[in-house]
């Protein structure tokens, strides 16, 4: 099974420059349990740099092994406001570990001379559960401010998400025109 592993530029995510052709990623929205995190970062849309989009996080890395039941694991930079909400959650005993999230990872197509979505949810929220690793939930937030981009203040958030028992799709592309879809999650008969 082919894996998808993207290391994105946080600097480019916050301060988009058209002449830099590096991977850029956004966690558009994220909800853990009953807590919907704010999409409070206004950043440039790589497909149309004159437009701003509101996102929850600027991706530094995202990984998926490619299997139906494999987790999606990501690291992103979030606002101070969201850091506080996440830090509070990490200290609670979570009865509800459901996750709703959507993301867009962009790459540059040198032939077409434009950015395109290379790994994304097609504006659909994926339904998952926080991954458990060694009995611990795979969710963490750095309390120290990240220094790669100092303004606005931002903090590293890490989350691993296993799919719920529902058929979902992850969209991939290797150029503007070469696109495909892979299944994530397995429907369980009731």
VOGU-3710 file (C-alpha; in Angstrom, 3 decimals, decimal comma):
1> xxxxxxxxxx> 0,000/0,000/0,000  1,469/3,367/-0,989  1,841/5,770/1,895  1,238/9,502/1,841  3,756/11,542/3,794  3,918/15,322/3,396  6,320/17,723/5,115  4,917/21,208/4,670  6,422/24,670/5,086  4,967/26,426/8,125
11> xxxxxxxxxx> 6,604/29,684/7,029  4,964/29,468/3,586  1,658/28,529/5,249  1,602/31,724/7,312  3,346/34,037/4,821  2,500/32,718/1,375  4,914/33,743/-1,401  3,938/32,873/-4,983  7,568/32,466/-6,058  8,260/29,691/-3,519
21> xxxxxxxxxx> 7,021/26,323/-4,726  6,946/24,166/-1,593  4,283/22,035/0,070  1,708/23,983/2,085  -1,017/22,520/4,267  -4,082/23,573/6,237  -6,178/21,749/8,804  -9,353/23,578/7,833  -11,375/22,532/10,871  -11,072/20,201/13,842
31> xxxxxxxxxx> -13,484/19,054/16,525  -12,533/16,708/19,368  -15,394/15,312/21,431  -17,759/18,222/22,035  -15,073/20,879/21,523  -15,055/22,613/18,139  -11,756/24,455/17,749  -11,813/27,878/16,116  -10,704/28,382/12,515  -9,018/31,631/13,570
41> xxxxxxxxxx> -5,963/31,832/11,314  -6,501/33,927/8,160  -4,037/32,786/5,517  -3,649/32,862/1,738  -5,307/30,212/-0,398  -2,420/28,682/-2,427  -4,743/28,069/-5,401  -5,682/31,767/-5,448  -3,223/33,786/-3,354  -5,384/36,926/-3,439
51> xxxxxxxxxx> -8,065/35,091/-1,400  -7,799/34,525/2,331  -9,116/31,385/4,010  -9,824/30,774/7,690  -8,169/27,627/9,009  -7,630/25,903/12,347  -3,989/24,953/11,762  -0,968/25,348/9,478  0,391/21,864/8,739  4,044/20,995/9,337
61> xxxxxxxxxx> 3,561/17,279/8,577  0,793/14,811/7,780  1,073/11,059/7,296  -1,214/8,219/6,206  0,020/4,663/5,528  -2,715/4,321/2,881  -4,840/1,529/4,339  -8,586/1,700/5,006  -8,053/1,391/8,760  -4,732/3,251/9,037
71> xxxxxxxxxx> -4,677/6,473/11,066  -4,081/9,943/9,669  -1,460/11,612/11,853  -0,658/15,289/11,632  1,278/18,088/13,269  0,175/21,668/12,792  0,593/25,128/14,266  -2,440/26,559/16,069  -3,332/29,880/17,667  -2,835/30,751/21,328
81> xxxxxxxxxx> -6,621/30,592/21,835  -6,794/27,030/20,482  -3,666/26,045/22,435  -5,514/26,886/25,644  -8,589/24,844/24,642  -6,462/21,859/23,590  -4,285/21,997/26,722  -7,429/21,895/28,863  -8,671/18,847/26,928  -5,383/16,962/27,319
91> xxxxxxxxxx> -5,718/17,179/31,113  -9,267/15,811/31,156  -10,419/12,226/31,068  -12,079/12,221/27,647  -15,238/10,117/27,532  -15,817/11,202/23,932  -12,771/10,780/21,668  -14,606/11,406/18,394  -12,814/13,649/15,906  -14,235/15,575/12,941
101> xxxxxxxxxx> -11,617/17,201/10,735  -10,831/18,261/7,203  -7,597/19,272/5,545  -5,975/20,493/2,332  -2,354/19,850/1,380  -1,115/21,779/-1,660  1,769/21,059/-4,015  3,073/23,027/-6,983  2,725/21,695/-10,537  5,736/23,077/-12,474
111> xxxxxxxxxx> 4,201/22,171/-15,841  0,926/24,036/-15,163  2,700/26,685/-13,054  0,135/26,615/-10,251  -0,691/25,029/-6,925  -3,178/22,158/-6,635  -4,599/20,053/-3,799  -2,462/16,905/-3,597  -3,911/15,362/-0,402  -7,294/16,496/0,875
121> xxxxxxxxxx> -10,806/15,650/2,079  -12,665/17,413/-0,764  -14,358/19,828/1,680  -15,842/16,878/3,605  -15,230/16,348/7,303  -13,691/12,964/8,082  -15,042/11,107/11,119  -12,521/9,460/13,382  -11,436/8,637/16,906  -8,261/9,780/18,649
131> xxxxxxxxxx> -5,589/7,138/18,063  -4,436/5,284/21,171  -0,720/4,590/21,386  0,482/2,458/24,313  -2,735/3,160/26,204  -2,336/6,922/25,776  -4,315/9,145/23,438  -2,176/10,427/20,536  -2,978/14,118/21,111  -0,539/16,730/22,402
141> xxxxxxxxxx> 0,068/20,474/22,406  3,370/22,285/22,999  3,052/24,889/25,720  6,079/26,800/24,409  5,548/29,098/21,441  6,987/27,850/18,148  9,696/30,101/16,751  9,671/29,242/13,028  7,042/31,979/12,625  6,838/34,336/15,612
151> xxxxxxxxxx> 3,803/36,383/14,615  1,088/35,462/15,124  1,988/33,409/18,188  1,515/29,749/17,338  1,944/26,388/19,018  2,593/22,848/17,757  -0,398/20,492/17,965  -0,109/16,762/17,207  -3,036/14,418/16,622  -3,463/10,847/15,410
161> xxxxxxxxxx> -6,925/9,917/14,113  -8,268/6,409/13,443  -11,277/6,185/11,086  -14,739/5,489/12,478  -16,703/2,522/11,059  -17,914/4,520/8,053  -16,836/4,539/4,393  -15,047/7,827/3,696  -12,693/9,123/1,025  -9,312/10,785/0,918
171> xxxxxxxxxx> -8,473/12,571/-2,328  -4,972/12,577/-3,791  -3,262/14,046/-6,843  0,231/14,063/-8,313  -0,400/16,995/-10,669  -3,196/19,427/-11,529  -4,830/16,807/-13,776  -3,701/13,441/-12,306  -6,144/12,799/-9,463  -7,456/9,740/-7,636
181> xxxxxxxxxx> -9,477/8,784/-4,566  -8,741/6,224/-1,848  -11,078/4,789/0,747  -10,634/5,559/4,450  -12,699/3,695/7,042  -14,699/0,493/6,690  -18,492/0,441/6,929  -19,688/-2,034/9,562  -23,064/-3,675/8,911  -25,587/-2,960/11,630
//
